[in-house]
């Protein structure tokens, strides 16, 4: 079946060094991301950003690449042609507060900071102006964090690992990771599946691309999933997840935008 939609992460995937659409993984100027987008446009393929970033950022990037749908805050919500849908299951924020503010009132971020100090902190300055999730950086055991949340009565929330980041962090050996504290029911996979249903896309008509364990969760709902080479190079946990994951996962030879170009062109060519 022909390709109809590409779901792509931003940081470490479509965007190159320093979050640039026109830089490769080493920071050299590159047009491969733009050529991948051009190929999609010529073939009538929709491109949907699925990102952990807040909505204002994802909206601007979506407009920049000429598209009309996007997934933000790691799947907590999706916007399709200007219509916003929140995908947080049965979780109800406290009256008059956002989900983000409700987590603060309930002391959940402080609970995690106390448990993992000094290996966890807010991912400043990108942690502000969020409505549905909290964004941290550090290097912690996600399973342990979620066990703490469950034990302390916050089982309607979960912490996810959204991949290794470039920025260094005091007190952390090696690469720090980005983490999202979010409603338990939300995920990039659920948001992608929602968009597919809304558009009437079959799984075999869609591919997804991403560089984190959370991105990899999208693999079962699409025809093929591509991981840019930088993902497993930076993150041993992602390497392990790929090794035991779905059979439709391919690690590209190229990193970041080069990998996106490779995934798009090879799929359009029927490879």
N, C-alpha and C positions, 0 to 999 in steps of 0.2 A: 504494500500500500504506500502511496506517496506520503512524504513528510508534511505535516500540517502545523506542528508547533514545536518550538525549542524553549525549554525552561532552563534558565541559567542563573547561577549565583553571580554576585558582583566581585567582591574582594577575593583575590587569589584565583579568579576564574576569568570572567569577561574583562575585568580591569587588570592592568599590569602594575608595575612597580609604582608605589605611592598613590594607588587608586586611580591611575590614568587610563583612559580609553585608548590612548595613542602611545603607550609605552609597553615594551615587553617585560619579561621577568627580570631582566638585567637593567632596565631603565632606558634602553635604546628606543628610538622612535620606531613605531610599527603601525602599519595599516591593516594588519591581518584581522583584527577585530572588526574594523569597518568593512572589510571585504566579506567577512562571514555574514555580517548584517545585510550587506548588499545582496549576497547570494540568497539569503532568506527572502528578501523583498522581491527579487526577480522570480522566485519560485512560489510566491504567495504564502510563505510560511510565517506564522505569527511568532514573535519572540517575547517571552514573558520573564521578567526579572523575578527571582525568588531570593529574598535577602533578609538578613537579620537587622538591617538598617531600619531606622524610623521612617515614617511615611513621607515626610517632607523630602528626605534625601532620595528615596526610591522613586517618588513622583517625578522629581527633576531629571533623574537618570532615564526614566522611562520616556519622558518627553524628548530628551536628548537623542535617543535612538529611534524616535518616531513611532512608538507603540502606545497602546491604550489600556493595557492591563498589567497588574503587578501584584506580587505577594510581598508583604513586609512584616517586620518584627518576628522573623523566623516562622512565619505561617500563622500568626495570630489573626491576621486579616488579609483579605484579598480585595482589590479594586478592579472591576471589570467595566470598562467604558464609562467611568465616572460613578458607578454604583458600588458602594463600600459594603462588604459583608464581614462581620466579626465571627471568627471560628474558634470560640473558646469553650464550647460545650455548655455544661450546666453551671459553670462558675458565675456567681453573682457578686459584683463589686459592692462595697458598702455604699449606702445611700449618699448620693451627691459626690461620690469619688470615682475616679478612674480605677481600673484594675491595678495600674502602677501605684497609685496612691493608697489603695487598699492594702497592698503588700507592705508598704511602708508603715501604715497604721498598725498592722498586725505584727510588725517587728521581724518580718522574714529576712530581709537583707542583713540586718544586724545579727540575726541568728547564724547565718552563714559566715559572716565576717568573723564573728567570735570563734566559730568552730575551726576556721582555716587560716586565721591570722598567722603570718603576714603574706600568705600565698594567694590571697584573693582581695581584689579591690575593684571599684568601679572603673570601667573602661572609658575614662575621661579623654576628650570632652564629648564623646559620642553617646554617653549614657543619658543625656538630658533630653527633654521634650518627647518622652515616650509615654504611651498610654496603656499598653497592654503587657509589657515585659520590662525586666531590668537587664542591663548589659554589664557584665563584669569581665575582668581579665585576670589571669593567674595560671596556676597549675595545681589542680586538685583532683581528687577521686570523685567522679560524678556519681558513681553508685553509692558511695558513702554519703555524699551530699543529699541524694534523694532518700536514703534511709533516714537521715536526720529529719528531713521535711515530713516524712510519713510518721515518724515517732512523735514529733511535736505537734501533730494535728493539722499538717498542711499537705495532706495527700492529694488535694486538688491542684497542686502546683508541682512542677518538676524543673530540674536544672538540666540543660543540654549543653553539649560541647559543640560549638560552631566552628572549630578548627583553629590551627596555629596562626598566630599573627606575627607581623614583622617587628612591631615595637617591643623593646626589651622592658623588663620589669625587675626592680630591685627585689632580692630575696628569692628569685626564681631561676633555677638552672635551666639552660637551654631555652627553647622558644616558649613563650607564654601562649595561652589559648584564650579565645573569646568564649564566654559562657552566657547563656540566657536563662533567667528565671522567668517562667511563663506558665500559663494555665496548662494543666496536665493533658487536656484534650487537644491542644494546638500542636501542629507540626507542619513542616514544609510539605510533607507527603499528602496530608489531608487537604492543604490549600491547593496543591497542584491537582489533586483528584476533583476538588470542587470546580476549579476552572475548566477542567476537561469535560465535566458533565454539563456545565453551562454552555460550552461551545459545541458540544456534541462530538468531541474528538475520541477516537478509539485509542487504546494504549499503544498499538502498533504504529499509529500515526504520529507519535510523540517521542522526543528524546529529552533527556535532562542532563545537565552538566553541573558539577560542583566539586569542591575540594575538602569537604569535611565529613565526619561521621554522620552528622545530621542531614547533610545533603544526600548521602548515600541511602538514607531511608526512603527517598523518592524512587529508587530503582524498581521496586515491585509494582509501581502503578504506571510505569511507562514502558515503551517497547525496548529502549536501550538507554543505558546510563553511562556517561563518560566522566572520568576523573582526570583532570590535567595532571601532568607528571609531578608538578610541585607539591601536590597534596600528600601522597605517600612518602615523598622525599622528606617532608617536614614533620610528618606525624606518624609515628610507629603504630598508634592505635588505629589509624585509618588503614594502614597496610594490613593489619590483622583483620579488620572488618571486611576488607576487599577479599582476602583469602578465603573467608568463610561465608561470604555474602552471595547474593543472587548471581546466576550465570550470565545475566545480560550486561554485566559491568565490564567496561574497557578502560584501561589506563592509556591515555594518549602519549605519544612520543614528545609532544610539545608541552610547554608549561604555560599556564595562565591563558592569555588570549590566543597564543599559538595553538594551544590545545582545543580551544573553542572552534577555531577555524578548521582544524583537523576533523573534529567531530561533525561539524556541519557539512563540510564538503564531502567527506567520506559517506555520510548518510544520504545526501542528495545523489551521490554517484551510485548508490546501491551497494556499497561495500559492506 
